[in-house]
Amino acid sequence: MISIRDFSREELEYIFDVADEMESIYRSGTDVLRGKILASLFFEPSTRTRLSFETAMIKLGGGVVGFAEPDISSVKKGENLADTVRVVESYADVIVLRHPLEGAARLAAEYVNIPVINAGSGAEEHPTQALLDIYTIRRELGRVDSLNIGILGDLRYGRTVHSLCIGLTNYDVKLFLISPELLRLRREFLEEVKKKVEVVETDRLERVIDKLDVLYVTRIQKERFADLAEYEKVRGAYRVDLDILQRAKESLIVMHPLPRVEEIDPEVDYTPHARYFDQVRYGVLVRMSLLKLILSG
Ligand code: NCD
């Protein structure tokens, strides 16, 4: 699973239907994947994605190996990615890979004969996050079609944004892309999205907040800026707080892939709009679904 582009609407819906079935297994556990091993290879920081995959695998009865600190693996000695994954292939039945470089997951998949799941490749893609984001919308609002979905923040470097936009082009949605000029979606990417769904671009959340059914907030990806002076120009440029939410629909849901830094006021957590911690739970169900489908045939 390298890119969300490889999935049709029918395939997405199938993964979501199986995720619904995972709810009871999530509580009780099962052993359908007994004897199977997941290798999580994380070359970049992570809390949710790694723990979520590992939890999903353990709930299904499988085992987990891997590293979250490449500095203590042979990568530190200069081993290249192709060699690392070819070695891991002898230990594991599936590889979950997060890497700072775009294209890393695709490269890894070319070298091994076991499935590779992209858990984040640079600023490019984060397909399983898009799955859980769309699944959250489906669970919380009962549908994805005919919704007004706002995506706020770092649309330029946010890999979750890229995968989510592409995933949503399978549905009949209207996208509101809200960001400072410097963080807008790259033009060629925008053109691709515009071919499939209606898009409104703005730099002010106030202008569109009353229209939204979903507000997906993102962190400014400081680590991806080539020039920190550029980051300083946009730092703190937007923040969702109780004030702005007064103008929103009562039914608006506020989402965030997390980690959050300053872009959502903690007071929002206690409003009925907040769904970012529910997303975390749905993420385990979606990853259980994916692992079961990939590993149990
Ligand atoms: C995101 C990521 O790593 O791209 N986090 C996640 O996986 N939930 C978002 C981010 O780091 O801002």
Residues whose N, C-alpha, C, O or C-beta is under 5 A from the ligand:
A	BS01	NCD	R48 T49 G120 H126 R159 T160 R219 P257 L258 P259
